[in-house]
């Protein structure tokens, strides 16, 4: 099964632009089909580390927004967690299986969380966001951007920039290429802090922030870029997680350098 799954993800890398969306849908439908065989939706609970990250994301985003979009929502745990933070919260995923599971998950939870009525899930590609321009206050993606074909990353970033309101924010969380991760199927492109910040800057994002060693307080992202450079130069693996540079968390603005 692992060999078959690895081949499905390799097919994404070799697919042309016209077939890549369908190949990606098939690969992630199969991945979620296998996942859901082992986890009943009603019994599914995110792991403690994921819950801690969700709590940080919620503090960073804050409340009283009009619209929030999560790209690559998977089973929908973060999208549902953001229900009280905006009038409308939308989660999208390229996998129809994931979207179906997220809807079932939302409906299961809605008995105890009435605010989930404002949560919607849609099947959609991260490189073709079918929303009006200047529509969202916040866009968030976690463990998603590394799954894009390398040729599609700039297209994705430009699409996010288009659908954000002026001064809207994009929060990206993903593994750091330099953070001593093992190779995983589906990770088609990896970035360092410096590389992702530069790529986002080149398409028009600005005002980059990241978190300190602990908590959700935001500081200038150059702090993490500096730490990454120092840690790479010293070739020390142990402290990458403790200093929160093993994974990337970037918050960038559309059109505001404040």
VOGU-179606 format. One record per residue: residue in three letters; x, y, z of N, C-alpha, C, O in turn. Coordinates in pm, whole numbers, plus 50000, padded with zeros to 5 digits. Layout:
('ALA'; (X; Y; Z); (X; Y; Z); (X; Y; Z); (X; Y; Z))
...
REM end
This chain:
('UNK'; (50083; 49879; 50000); (50000; 50000; 50000); (50086; 50126; 50000); (50056; 50221; 49928))
('UNK'; (50195; 50127; 50081); (50282; 50243; 50085); (50345; 50269; 49949); (50358; 50383; 49906))
('UNK'; (50386; 50160; 49881); (50446; 50173; 49749); (50346; 50234; 49651); (50381; 50321; 49572))
('UNK'; (50222; 50187; 49658); (50117; 50241; 49572); (50091; 50389; 49600); (50075; 50469; 49509))
('UNK'; (50089; 50423; 49731); (50064; 50561; 49770); (50179; 50652; 49725); (50155; 50762; 49675))
('UNK'; (50303; 50606; 49741); (50417; 50685; 49697); (50412; 50711; 49548); (50447; 50819; 49501))
('UNK'; (50369; 50609; 49472); (50361; 50625; 49328); (50255; 50727; 49289); (50273; 50802; 49193))
('UNK'; (50143; 50729; 49363); (50038; 50826; 49336); (50090; 50969; 49350); (50058; 51056; 49269))
('UNK'; (50170; 50993; 49454); (50225; 51126; 49474); (50334; 51159; 49371); (50347; 51273; 49329))
('UNK'; (50411; 51058; 49331); (50511; 51079; 49227); (50445; 51117; 49096); (50500; 51193; 49016))
('UNK'; (50324; 51062; 49074); (50251; 51095; 48952); (50218; 51244; 48944); (50209; 51299; 48835))
('UNK'; (50200; 51309; 49060); (50171; 51452; 49060); (50289; 51530; 49004); (50273; 51624; 48926))
('UNK'; (50410; 51489; 49044); (50530; 51558; 49000); (50551; 51548; 48849); (50602; 51641; 48787))
('UNK'; (50511; 51436; 48791); (50533; 51415; 48648); (50414; 51459; 48563); (50423; 51460; 48440))
('UNK'; (50303; 51494; 48626); (50184; 51534; 48551); (50201; 51673; 48491); (50263; 51761; 48551))
('UNK'; (50145; 51691; 48373); (50146; 51823; 48310); (50040; 51913; 48372); (49958; 51868; 48452))
('UNK'; (50041; 52039; 48335); (49948; 52135; 48393); (49802; 52098; 48369); (49717; 52122; 48455))
('UNK'; (49772; 52041; 48254); (49633; 52012; 48220); (49577; 51893; 48298); (49456; 51884; 48319))
('UNK'; (49664; 51802; 48341); (49618; 51681; 48411); (49650; 51682; 48560); (49605; 51594; 48634))
('UNK'; (49727; 51781; 48605); (49778; 51779; 48743); (49667; 51784; 48848); (49677; 51717; 48951))
('UNK'; (49563; 51861; 48824); (49454; 51872; 48920); (49386; 51738; 48941); (49362; 51697; 49055))
('UNK'; (49355; 51668; 48831); (49288; 51538; 48841); (49378; 51435; 48908); (49332; 51356; 48990))
('UNK'; (49507; 51435; 48874); (49601; 51342; 48936); (49612; 51368; 49085); (49618; 51274; 49165))
('UNK'; (49614; 51496; 49124); (49622; 51532; 49266); (49495; 51490; 49341); (49502; 51436; 49451))
('UNK'; (49379; 51514; 49280); (49254; 51474; 49342); (49252; 51323; 49368); (49213; 51279; 49476))
('UNK'; (49295; 51246; 49269); (49295; 51100; 49284); (49391; 51055; 49394); (49358; 50967; 49474))
('UNK'; (49509; 51117; 49400); (49609; 51079; 49500); (49559; 51108; 49641); (49573; 51024; 49730))
('UNK'; (49501; 51226; 49662); (49457; 51262; 49797); (49325; 51196; 49835); (49299; 51172; 49953))
('UNK'; (49241; 51166; 49736); (49122; 51086; 49766); (49163; 50949; 49819); (49104; 50899; 49915))
('UNK'; (49262; 50890; 49756); (49309; 50758; 49800); (49372; 50767; 49939); (49350; 50679; 50023))
('UNK'; (49450; 50872; 49963); (49514; 50890; 50094); (49409; 50904; 50204); (49423; 50842; 50310))
('UNK'; (49306; 50984; 50181); (49202; 51003; 50283); (49113; 50880; 50298); (49065; 50851; 50407))
('UNK'; (49093; 50809; 50189); (49017; 50685; 50197); (49085; 50587; 50291); (49019; 50523; 50373))
('UNK'; (49218; 50575; 50280); (49293; 50487; 50369); (49292; 50537; 50513); (49280; 50457; 50606))
('UNK'; (49304; 50669; 50531); (49302; 50727; 50665); (49169; 50701; 50734); (49166; 50665; 50852))
('UNK'; (49060; 50718; 50661); (48927; 50707; 50720); (48889; 50564; 50753); (48798; 50540; 50832))
('UNK'; (48959; 50469; 50694); (48936; 50329; 50729); (48979; 50302; 50874); (48925; 50215; 50941))
('UNK'; (49078; 50379; 50919); (49135; 50358; 51053); (49081; 50454; 51157); (49103; 50434; 51277))
('UNK'; (49009; 50559; 51115); (48959; 50659; 51209); (48813; 50690; 51178); (48783; 50748; 51074))
('UNK'; (48723; 50653; 51267); (48585; 50695; 51251); (48574; 50845; 51273); (48637; 50899; 51364))
('UNK'; (48495; 50913; 51191); (48484; 51059; 51198); (48437; 51105; 51336); (48488; 51203; 51391))
('UNK'; (48340; 51033; 51392); (48286; 51075; 51521); (48388; 51058; 51633); (48383; 51129; 51734))
('UNK'; (48480; 50963; 51616); (48579; 50936; 51721); (48712; 51007; 51697); (48802; 50999; 51781))
('UNK'; (48723; 51076; 51584); (48851; 51138; 51551); (48877; 51258; 51641); (48791; 51344; 51659))
('UNK'; (48997; 51262; 51696); (49041; 51378; 51775); (49185; 51412; 51736); (49270; 51323; 51730))
('UNK'; (49213; 51540; 51710); (49351; 51579; 51681); (49443; 51545; 51799); (49400; 51545; 51914))
('UNK'; (49569; 51518; 51768); (49666; 51491; 51873); (49695; 51618; 51952); (49667; 51729; 51906))
('UNK'; (49751; 51601; 52072); (49773; 51714; 52161); (49859; 51822; 52097); (49833; 51941; 52115))
('UNK'; (49962; 51783; 52023); (50049; 51882; 51958); (49970; 51965; 51857); (49989; 52086; 51846))
('UNK'; (49880; 51899; 51784); (49796; 51969; 51688); (49701; 52065; 51760); (49678; 52176; 51713))
('UNK'; (49645; 52022; 51872); (49555; 52108; 51949); (49628; 52233; 51999); (49571; 52342; 51999))
('UNK'; (49752; 52217; 52040); (49830; 52332; 52086); (49855; 52430; 51971); (49849; 52551; 51989))
('UNK'; (49884; 52375; 51853); (49905; 52462; 51736); (49778; 52535; 51699); (49781; 52654; 51667))
('UNK'; (49666; 52464; 51703); (49537; 52528; 51671); (49510; 52642; 51767); (49463; 52748; 51726))
('UNK'; (49539; 52621; 51895); (49520; 52727; 51995); (49606; 52849; 51960); (49560; 52962; 51971))
('UNK'; (49731; 52826; 51917); (49819; 52937; 51878); (49765; 53009; 51755); (49765; 53132; 51749))
('UNK'; (49719; 52931; 51656); (49665; 52992; 51535); (49545; 53081; 51568); (49532; 53190; 51512))
('UNK'; (49459; 53035; 51657); (49340; 53112; 51695); (49380; 53243; 51762); (49319; 53347; 51734))
('UNK'; (49481; 53240; 51848); (49527; 53363; 51915); (49587; 53460; 51814); (49567; 53581; 51824))
('UNK'; (49662; 53407; 51717); (49725; 53492; 51616); (49619; 53560; 51529); (49629; 53680; 51502))
('UNK'; (49520; 53485; 51486); (49417; 53538; 51395); (49323; 53634; 51467); (49283; 53735; 51410))
('UNK'; (49288; 53603; 51590); (49198; 53689; 51664); (49054; 53676; 51616); (49025; 53596; 51527))
('UNK'; (48965; 53753; 51676); (48822; 53740; 51648); (48765; 53861; 51572); (48837; 53954; 51535))
('UNK'; (48634; 53855; 51550); (48557; 53965; 51491); (48593; 53992; 51345); (48595; 54108; 51302))
('UNK'; (48622; 53887; 51270); (48647; 53902; 51127); (48519; 53871; 51049); (48424; 53813; 51102))
('UNK'; (48520; 53912; 50922); (48405; 53882; 50837); (48419; 53742; 50776); (48329; 53659; 50788))
('UNK'; (48533; 53717; 50711); (48551; 53587; 50645); (48694; 53535; 50664); (48791; 53610; 50653))
('UNK'; (48704; 53405; 50693); (48832; 53335; 50705); (48827; 53214; 50612); (48725; 53146; 50603))
('UNK'; (48937; 53188; 50543); (48950; 53071; 50455); (49064; 52984; 50503); (49175; 53033; 50526))
('UNK'; (49039; 52852; 50517); (49148; 52757; 50537); (49166; 52677; 50410); (49071; 52619; 50358))
('UNK'; (49289; 52673; 50360); (49323; 52597; 50239); (49391; 52467; 50280); (49486; 52468; 50358))
('UNK'; (49341; 52356; 50227); (49393; 52225; 50266); (49338; 52187; 50402); (49414; 52152; 50493))
('UNK'; (49206; 52193; 50417); (49142; 52178; 50549); (49143; 52036; 50602); (49123; 52015; 50721))
('UNK'; (49166; 51935; 50514); (49166; 51797; 50562); (49034; 51762; 50628); (48928; 51783; 50570))
('UNK'; (49041; 51708; 50749); (48920; 51666; 50821); (48848; 51781; 50891); (48746; 51760; 50956))
('UNK'; (48902; 51903; 50879); (48827; 52021; 50921); (48840; 52063; 51065); (48762; 52146; 51112))
('UNK'; (48938; 52009; 51138); (48948; 52043; 51280); (48979; 52191; 51302); (48921; 52254; 51390))
('UNK'; (49071; 52247; 51223); (49106; 52389; 51240); (48993; 52479; 51190); (48960; 52578; 51256))
('UNK'; (48934; 52446; 51078); (48823; 52527; 51025); (48712; 52538; 51129); (48661; 52648; 51154))
('UNK'; (48675; 52426; 51189); (48570; 52428; 51292); (48613; 52507; 51414); (48532; 52577; 51476))
('UNK'; (48741; 52497; 51450); (48791; 52568; 51567); (48786; 52719; 51549); (48782; 52794; 51647))
('UNK'; (48787; 52766; 51424); (48785; 52909; 51395); (48643; 52964; 51380); (48626; 53081; 51346))
('UNK'; (48542; 52881; 51406); (48402; 52921; 51383); (48364; 53047; 51458); (48287; 53128; 51406))
('UNK'; (48415; 53065; 51579); (48377; 53182; 51659); (48460; 53306; 51626); (48442; 53411; 51688))
('UNK'; (48550; 53295; 51528); (48640; 53405; 51497); (48597; 53488; 51377); (48659; 53590; 51347))
('UNK'; (48491; 53445; 51307); (48445; 53520; 51190); (48298; 53491; 51164); (48244; 53391; 51211))
('UNK'; (48235; 53578; 51089); (48096; 53556; 51050); (48083; 53436; 50958); (47984; 53362; 50964))
('UNK'; (48184; 53415; 50873); (48186; 53302; 50781); (48325; 53240; 50779); (48425; 53311; 50766))
('UNK'; (48331; 53108; 50793); (48458; 53036; 50789); (48444; 52924; 50685); (48353; 52841; 50692))
('UNK'; (48535; 52923; 50588); (48529; 52825; 50480); (48657; 52743; 50480); (48767; 52796; 50491))
('UNK'; (48640; 52612; 50467); (48753; 52521; 50452); (48747; 52456; 50316); (48642; 52407; 50275))
('UNK'; (48860; 52454; 50244); (48863; 52388; 50113); (48972; 52282; 50112); (49072; 52292; 50183))
('UNK'; (48951; 52180; 50029); (49052; 52076; 50011); (49037; 52020; 49870); (48927; 52017; 49815))
('UNK'; (49148; 51976; 49813); (49143; 51921; 49679); (49077; 51784; 49676); (49031; 51738; 49571))
('UNK'; (49071; 51718; 49792); (49014; 51584; 49802); (48865; 51589; 49835); (48825; 51647; 49936))
('UNK'; (48783; 51528; 49750); (48640; 51518; 49778); (48615; 51432; 49900); (48521; 51456; 49975))
('UNK'; (48700; 51331; 49920); (48687; 51244; 50038); (48711; 51323; 50166); (48640; 51304; 50265))
('UNK'; (48811; 51412; 50164); (48839; 51494; 50282); (48724; 51589; 50310); (48685; 51607; 50425))
('UNK'; (48669; 51651; 50205); (48559; 51747; 50223); (48436; 51676; 50278); (48369; 51728; 50367))
('UNK'; (48406; 51558; 50225); (48292; 51481; 50276); (48310; 51448; 50424); (48217; 51460; 50503))
('UNK'; (48432; 51407; 50460); (48460; 51374; 50601); (48451; 51498; 50689); (48401; 51491; 50801))
('UNK'; (48500; 51612; 50639); (48494; 51737; 50716); (48350; 51780; 50740); (48316; 51826; 50849))
('UNK'; (48265; 51766; 50639); (48123; 51800; 50654); (48058; 51709; 50759); (47982; 51755; 50844))
('UNK'; (48088; 51580; 50752); (48034; 51487; 50851); (48085; 51520; 50991); (48010; 51511; 51088))
('UNK'; (48211; 51557; 50999); (48270; 51596; 51126); (48202; 51721; 51183); (48168; 51726; 51301))
('UNK'; (48181; 51821; 51098); (48112; 51943; 51140); (47971; 51911; 51190); (47929; 51960; 51295))
('UNK'; (47900; 51829; 51114); (47762; 51797; 51152); (47757; 51718; 51282); (47663; 51733; 51360))
('UNK'; (47858; 51633; 51305); (47865; 51557; 51430); (47888; 51650; 51549); (47830; 51631; 51656))
('UNK'; (47974; 51751; 51529); (48008; 51843; 51637); (47902; 51951; 51659); (47899; 52014; 51766))
('UNK'; (47816; 51974; 51561); (47727; 52089; 51565); (47625; 52082; 51679); (47569; 52184; 51718))
('UNK'; (47601; 51962; 51732); (47507; 51950; 51844); (47553; 52024; 51967); (47471; 52074; 52044))
('UNK'; (47686; 52030; 51988); (47740; 52097; 52106); (47801; 52233; 52074); (47837; 52308; 52165))
('UNK'; (47813; 52266; 51945); (47873; 52393; 51906); (47785; 52460; 51801); (47805; 52442; 51681))
('UNK'; (47688; 52537; 51847); (47590; 52596; 51757); (47653; 52689; 51654); (47598; 52705; 51545))
('UNK'; (47769; 52750; 51686); (47830; 52845; 51595); (47885; 52778; 51469); (47922; 52847; 51374))
('UNK'; (47891; 52645; 51466); (47941; 52575; 51348); (47850; 52590; 51227); (47884; 52546; 51117))
('UNK'; (47734; 52652; 51247); (47644; 52678; 51133); (47707; 52772; 51032); (47666; 52777; 50916))
('UNK'; (47808; 52848; 51075); (47872; 52942; 50982); (47995; 52882; 50914); (48070; 52952; 50847))
('UNK'; (48016; 52750; 50932); (48131; 52681; 50874); (48087; 52606; 50748); (47987; 52534; 50748))
('UNK'; (48163; 52625; 50640); (48131; 52562; 50512); (48255; 52492; 50458); (48366; 52542; 50474))
('UNK'; (48235; 52377; 50394); (48346; 52304; 50333); (48320; 52285; 50184); (48210; 52251; 50142))
('UNK'; (48424; 52309; 50103); (48413; 52299; 49958); (48534; 52227; 49901); (48645; 52239; 49952))
('UNK'; (48511; 52151; 49794); (48623; 52092; 49722); (48679; 52197; 49627); (48606; 52253; 49545))
('UNK'; (48811; 52222; 49637); (48871; 52326; 49554); (49022; 52311; 49555); (49080; 52270; 49655))
('UNK'; (49084; 52345; 49445); (49229; 52342; 49435); (49290; 52468; 49494); (49232; 52577; 49484))
('UNK'; (49407; 52455; 49555); (49477; 52570; 49613); (49536; 52661; 49508); (49581; 52772; 49541))
('UNK'; (49538; 52619; 49382); (49597; 52701; 49276); (49490; 52766; 49189); (49522; 52837; 49094))
('UNK'; (49364; 52740; 49219); (49254; 52804; 49146); (49142; 52831; 49245); (49046; 52754; 49255))
('UNK'; (49153; 52941; 49317); (49061; 52973; 49425); (48938; 53045; 49370); (48945; 53161; 49330))
('UNK'; (48828; 52975; 49368); (48706; 53025; 49304); (48628; 53116; 49399); (48516; 53085; 49441))
('UNK'; (48690; 53229; 49431); (48629; 53330; 49518); (48651; 53467; 49455); (48744; 53484; 49376))
('UNK'; (48567; 53564; 49490); (48587; 53700; 49438); (48718; 53760; 49492); (48769; 53717; 49595))
('UNK'; (48770; 53857; 49423); (48888; 53930; 49470); (48852; 54009; 49595); (48738; 54053; 49613))
('UNK'; (48951; 54028; 49683); (48938; 54106; 49807); (48818; 54059; 49890); (48733; 54138; 49929))
('UNK'; (48814; 53929; 49916); (48698; 53866; 49980); (48723; 53826; 50126); (48631; 53829; 50207))
('UNK'; (48848; 53789; 50159); (48877; 53733; 50291); (48964; 53827; 50375); (49051; 53897; 50324))
('UNK'; (48938; 53825; 50506); (49022; 53897; 50602); (49150; 53818; 50630); (49259; 53875; 50641))
('UNK'; (49134; 53687; 50643); (49245; 53598; 50673); (49236; 53474; 50584); (49128; 53424; 50555))
('UNK'; (49352; 53427; 50540); (49367; 53295; 50479); (49472; 53221; 50559); (49572; 53279; 50601))
('UNK'; (49449; 53092; 50581); (49543; 53011; 50658); (49563; 52877; 50589); (49468; 52817; 50539))
('UNK'; (49687; 52830; 50587); (49715; 52694; 50540); (49818; 52632; 50633); (49918; 52695; 50667))
('UNK'; (49793; 52508; 50673); (49887; 52436; 50758); (49918; 52302; 50694); (49826; 52229; 50656))
('UNK'; (50045; 52270; 50683); (50089; 52145; 50620); (50026; 52128; 50482); (49981; 52019; 50446))
('UNK'; (50021; 52236; 50405); (49962; 52232; 50272); (50060; 52270; 50163); (50070; 52202; 50061))
('UNK'; (50133; 52379; 50182); (50210; 52436; 50071); (50319; 52340; 50022); (50356; 52343; 49905))
('UNK'; (50370; 52255; 50111); (50473; 52159; 50072); (50417; 52048; 49983); (50493; 51972; 49923))
('UNK'; (50285; 52038; 49975); (50221; 51936; 49892); (50192; 51986; 49751); (50145; 51909; 49667))
('UNK'; (50217; 52112; 49723); (50195; 52167; 49590); (50309; 52128; 49496); (50423; 52110; 49538))
('UNK'; (50275; 52116; 49369); (50379; 52099; 49268); (50465; 52226; 49268); (50411; 52336; 49277))
('UNK'; (50597; 52213; 49258); (50684; 52333; 49262); (50642; 52441; 49163); (50658; 52560; 49192))
('UNK'; (50590; 52402; 49047); (50550; 52501; 48946); (50422; 52576; 48987); (50391; 52680; 48929))
('UNK'; (50350; 52524; 49086); (50221; 52583; 49123); (50228; 52676; 49244); (50128; 52739; 49278))
('UNK'; (50343; 52684; 49309); (50352; 52761; 49433); (50327; 52910; 49409); (50249; 52972; 49481))
('UNK'; (50391; 52967; 49308); (50371; 53110; 49280); (50226; 53138; 49241); (50169; 53238; 49283))
('UNK'; (50166; 53048; 49162); (50025; 53065; 49124); (49937; 53066; 49247); (49846; 53147; 49259))
('UNK'; (49964; 52973; 49339); (49889; 52967; 49465); (49902; 53097; 49543); (49801; 53153; 49588))
('UNK'; (50023; 53146; 49559); (50046; 53267; 49637); (49977; 53388; 49573); (49921; 53472; 49643))
('UNK'; (49981; 53396; 49442); (49914; 53506; 49373); (49763; 53498; 49389); (49696; 53601; 49401))
('UNK'; (49708; 53377; 49390); (49566; 53359; 49411); (49525; 53403; 49553); (49423; 53469; 49571))
('UNK'; (49606; 53366; 49651); (49578; 53409; 49789); (49583; 53561; 49798); (49496; 53623; 49859))
('UNK'; (49683; 53620; 49737); (49696; 53766; 49738); (49572; 53831; 49675); (49524; 53933; 49723))
('UNK'; (49522; 53772; 49568); (49405; 53827; 49498); (49280; 53826; 49585); (49205; 53923; 49587))
('UNK'; (49256; 53717; 49657); (49130; 53704; 49731); (49135; 53770; 49869); (49032; 53781; 49935))
('UNK'; (49253; 53814; 49912); (49263; 53885; 50040); (49217; 54029; 50025); (49241; 54094; 49923))
('UNK'; (49151; 54079; 50128); (49118; 54221; 50133); (49248; 54302; 50149); (49349; 54247; 50191))
('UNK'; (49246; 54431; 50116); (49362; 54515; 50147); (49397; 54503; 50296); (49311; 54515; 50383))
('UNK'; (49524; 54480; 50323); (49576; 54457; 50458); (49530; 54322; 50517); (49547; 54296; 50636))
('UNK'; (49471; 54236; 50432); (49439; 54101; 50476); (49566; 54021; 50502); (49674; 54059; 50457))
('UNK'; (49553; 53911; 50575); (49669; 53837; 50624); (49665; 53691; 50577); (49559; 53629; 50568))
('UNK'; (49784; 53638; 50548); (49799; 53496; 50514); (49893; 53432; 50616); (50008; 53473; 50629))
('UNK'; (49843; 53331; 50688); (49923; 53254; 50783); (49959; 53120; 50719); (49871; 53043; 50682))
('UNK'; (50088; 53095; 50707); (50138; 52969; 50651); (50215; 52893; 50758); (50303; 52949; 50823))
('UNK'; (50180; 52767; 50776); (50258; 52678; 50864); (50299; 52557; 50781); (50215; 52494; 50717))
('UNK'; (50427; 52524; 50783); (50476; 52411; 50703); (50611; 52367; 50758); (50674; 52440; 50834))
('UNK'; (50658; 52247; 50720); (50791; 52203; 50764); (50901; 52288; 50702); (50888; 52334; 50589))
('UNK'; (51008; 52307; 50776); (51125; 52379; 50728); (51217; 52282; 50655); (51253; 52177; 50710))
('UNK'; (51254; 52315; 50534); (51343; 52227; 50456); (51472; 52196; 50530); (51529; 52088; 50513))
('UNK'; (51519; 52289; 50611); (51645; 52271; 50685); (51624; 52209; 50822); (51720; 52192; 50898))
('UNK'; (51500; 52175; 50855); (51467; 52133; 50992); (51479; 51986; 51022); (51418; 51937; 51117))
('UNK'; (51559; 51913; 50942); (51590; 51773; 50972); (51465; 51685; 50973); (51448; 51602; 51062))
('UNK'; (51379; 51705; 50876); (51262; 51619; 50860); (51298; 51497; 50775); (51386; 51504; 50690))
('UNK'; (51231; 51387; 50801); (51246; 51271; 50715); (51166; 51294; 50588); (51068; 51368; 50586))
('UNK'; (51210; 51228; 50480); (51136; 51238; 50355); (50998; 51176; 50373); (50985; 51067; 50427))
('UNK'; (50895; 51245; 50328); (50758; 51195; 50336); (50693; 51201; 50200); (50718; 51291; 50120))
('UNK'; (50608; 51101; 50175); (50535; 51103; 50049); (50444; 51225; 50045); (50387; 51264; 50147))
('UNK'; (50432; 51282; 49931); (50345; 51399; 49917); (50414; 51532; 49938); (50359; 51635; 49901))
('UNK'; (50534; 51532; 49997); (50608; 51658; 50013); (50683; 51684; 49882); (50793; 51633; 49861))
('UNK'; (50622; 51763; 49797); (50675; 51784; 49662); (50769; 51903; 49653); (50851; 51910; 49562))
('UNK'; (50757; 51997; 49747); (50849; 52110; 49752); (50863; 52155; 49897); (50765; 52161; 49971))
('UNK'; (50984; 52187; 49936); (51012; 52228; 50073); (51090; 52358; 50071); (51171; 52382; 49981))
('UNK'; (51066; 52441; 50172); (51131; 52571; 50180); (51194; 52589; 50317); (51152; 52527; 50415))
('UNK'; (51295; 52676; 50323); (51345; 52726; 50450); (51267; 52853; 50481); (51191; 52903; 50398))
('UNK'; (51286; 52907; 50603); (51223; 53036; 50637); (51261; 53142; 50534); (51176; 53214; 50482))
('UNK'; (51392; 53150; 50507); (51441; 53252; 50413); (51379; 53234; 50276); (51337; 53332; 50214))
('UNK'; (51373; 53110; 50227); (51324; 53084; 50092); (51176; 53114; 50077); (51134; 53174; 49978))
('UNK'; (51095; 53073; 50176); (50952; 53097; 50166); (50921; 53246; 50181); (50836; 53300; 50108))
('UNK'; (50988; 53312; 50273); (50968; 53457; 50290); (51002; 53531; 50160); (50928; 53620; 50118))
('UNK'; (51112; 53494; 50098); (51154; 53559; 49974); (51054; 53532; 49862); (51021; 53622; 49785))
('UNK'; (51005; 53409; 49852); (50908; 53373; 49748); (50778; 53452; 49765); (50722; 53502; 49668))
('UNK'; (50732; 53462; 49890); (50609; 53536; 49916); (50629; 53685; 49891); (50539; 53754; 49841))
('UNK'; (50746; 53734; 49926); (50778; 53877; 49905); (50780; 53909; 49756); (50736; 54017; 49715))
('UNK'; (50831; 53816; 49676); (50844; 53839; 49531); (50709; 53853; 49461); (50699; 53919; 49358))
('UNK'; (50603; 53791; 49518); (50471; 53803; 49453); (50390; 53918; 49511); (50282; 53949; 49460))
('UNK'; (50440; 53983; 49619); (50371; 54102; 49669); (50333; 54103; 49815); (50276; 54202; 49862))
('UNK'; (50361; 53995; 49890); (50334; 53997; 50034); (50439; 54080; 50105); (50550; 54098; 50055))
('UNK'; (50404; 54132; 50222); (50497; 54214; 50300); (50461; 54206; 50448); (50369; 54134; 50486))
('UNK'; (50534; 54280; 50531); (50505; 54284; 50673); (50515; 54150; 50742); (50427; 54114; 50820))
('UNK'; (50621; 54074; 50716); (50632; 53936; 50762); (50655; 53928; 50913); (50740; 53997; 50969))
('UNK'; (50576; 53842; 50977); (50586; 53818; 51121); (50598; 53668; 51147); (50561; 53585; 51063))
('UNK'; (50650; 53634; 51264); (50651; 53496; 51311); (50644; 53499; 51462); (50641; 53606; 51524))
('UNK'; (50640; 53382; 51522); (50629; 53374; 51668); (50766; 53367; 51734); (50866; 53335; 51670))
('UNK'; (50767; 53399; 51863); (50887; 53379; 51944); (50905; 53231; 51973); (50842; 53146; 51910))
('UNK'; (50991; 53199; 52068); (51019; 53060; 52103); (50895; 52992; 52160); (50875; 52873; 52139))
('UNK'; (50812; 53066; 52232); (50690; 53009; 52287); (50576; 53109; 52272); (50599; 53229; 52254))
('UNK'; (50453; 53059; 52280); (50337; 53144; 52274); (50302; 53187; 52133); (50356; 53135; 52035))
('UNK'; (50210; 53284; 52123); (50159; 53326; 51993); (50192; 53472; 51962); (50140; 53529; 51866))
('UNK'; (50278; 53534; 52044); (50318; 53672; 52018); (50398; 53678; 51889); (50487; 53597; 51867))
('UNK'; (50366; 53777; 51804); (50432; 53790; 51675); (50545; 53893; 51680); (50532; 53999; 51742))
('UNK'; (50655; 53858; 51614); (50770; 53948; 51602); (50812; 53948; 51455); (50761; 53870; 51374))
('UNK'; (50905; 54035; 51421); (50957; 54040; 51285); (51013; 53903; 51246); (51091; 53843; 51320))
('UNK'; (50972; 53853; 51128); (51013; 53719; 51084); (51163; 53708; 51059); (51216; 53597; 51053))
('UNK'; (51231; 53820; 51044); (51377; 53815; 51025); (51446; 53751; 51145); (51556; 53698; 51133))
('UNK'; (51380; 53756; 51260); (51434; 53689; 51380); (51449; 53539; 51355); (51551; 53481; 51390))
('UNK'; (51347; 53477; 51293); (51354; 53333; 51264); (51453; 53304; 51151); (51522; 53202; 51153))
('UNK'; (51459; 53393; 51053); (51555; 53376; 50945); (51697; 53378; 51001); (51782; 53299; 50959))
('UNK'; (51722; 53469; 51096); (51853; 53477; 51160); (51884; 53349; 51239); (51994; 53294; 51229))
('UNK'; (51787; 53303; 51319); (51806; 53180; 51396); (51836; 53061; 51304); (51925; 52981; 51331))
('UNK'; (51761; 53053; 51196); (51779; 52945; 51099); (51921; 52946; 51042); (51984; 52841; 51030))
('UNK'; (51971; 53065; 51009); (52106; 53077; 50953); (52212; 53036; 51055); (52307; 52965; 51022))
('UNK'; (52194; 53082; 51180); (52290; 53047; 51286); (52290; 52898; 51312); (52396; 52836; 51320))
('UNK'; (52170; 52839; 51325); (52160; 52696; 51355); (52216; 52611; 51242); (52278; 52508; 51267))
('UNK'; (52194; 52654; 51119); (52247; 52580; 51005); (52399; 52587; 51003); (52467; 52488; 50975))
('UNK'; (52453; 52706; 51035); (52598; 52722; 51037); (52665; 52639; 51145); (52774; 52585; 51125))
('UNK'; (52599; 52629; 51261); (52655; 52552; 51372); (52630; 52402; 51358); (52689; 52321; 51429))
('UNK'; (52542; 52364; 51266); (52507; 52223; 51240); (52458; 52153; 51366); (52495; 52039; 51393))
('UNK'; (52374; 52223; 51442); (52316; 52167; 51563); (52172; 52127; 51535); (52091; 52212; 51496))
('UNK'; (52139; 52001; 51554); (52004; 51953; 51526); (51911; 51965; 51647); (51791; 51987; 51631))
('UNK'; (51966; 51951; 51767); (51884; 51930; 51886); (51789; 52045; 51915); (51675; 52023; 51954))
('UNK'; (51835; 52169; 51896); (51758; 52285; 51942); (51659; 52339; 51837); (51589; 52436; 51865))
('UNK'; (51652; 52280; 51719); (51565; 52333; 51615); (51419; 52337; 51662); (51350; 52437; 51642))
('UNK'; (51372; 52229; 51724); (51232; 52225; 51772); (51213; 52321; 51889); (51111; 52390; 51895))
('UNK'; (51309; 52325; 51982); (51298; 52409; 52101); (51293; 52558; 52064); (51226; 52637; 52131))
('UNK'; (51363; 52595; 51959); (51366; 52735; 51917); (51259; 52766; 51811); (51251; 52877; 51759))
('UNK'; (51177; 52666; 51782); (51067; 52680; 51686); (51113; 52727; 51549); (51055; 52818; 51490))
('UNK'; (51218; 52663; 51498); (51259; 52687; 51361); (51256; 52558; 51278); (51281; 52560; 51158))
('UNK'; (51225; 52447; 51343); (51215; 52320; 51269); (51099; 52324; 51170); (51106; 52267; 51061))
('UNK'; (50992; 52393; 51210); (50879; 52420; 51121); (50866; 52570; 51100); (50912; 52650; 51182))
('UNK'; (50804; 52607; 50989); (50790; 52748; 50953); (50651; 52798; 50993); (50551; 52731; 50967))
('UNK'; (50646; 52914; 51054); (50521; 52986; 51074); (50543; 53129; 51028); (50617; 53205; 51090))
('UNK'; (50478; 53164; 50918); (50488; 53299; 50864); (50350; 53362; 50854); (50255; 53299; 50807))
('UNK'; (50340; 53486; 50898); (50218; 53564; 50881); (50256; 53685; 50795); (50341; 53765; 50834))
('UNK'; (50192; 53696; 50679); (50226; 53803; 50586); (50103; 53885; 50550); (49990; 53836; 50556))
('UNK'; (50127; 54008; 50514); (50018; 54102; 50488); (50008; 54136; 50340); (50107; 54132; 50267))
('UNK'; (49888; 54169; 50297); (49868; 54223; 50163); (49865; 54375; 50171); (49766; 54435; 50215))
('UNK'; (49973; 54435; 50129); (49973; 54579; 50113); (49992; 54662; 50236); (49956; 54780; 50237))
('UNK'; (50048; 54602; 50344); (50075; 54681; 50464); (50209; 54642; 50521); (50234; 54524; 50546))
('UNK'; (50296; 54739; 50541); (50428; 54712; 50595); (50438; 54745; 50744); (50548; 54750; 50799))
('UNK'; (50324; 54767; 50807); (50323; 54800; 50951); (50361; 54678; 51033); (50366; 54685; 51155))
REM end
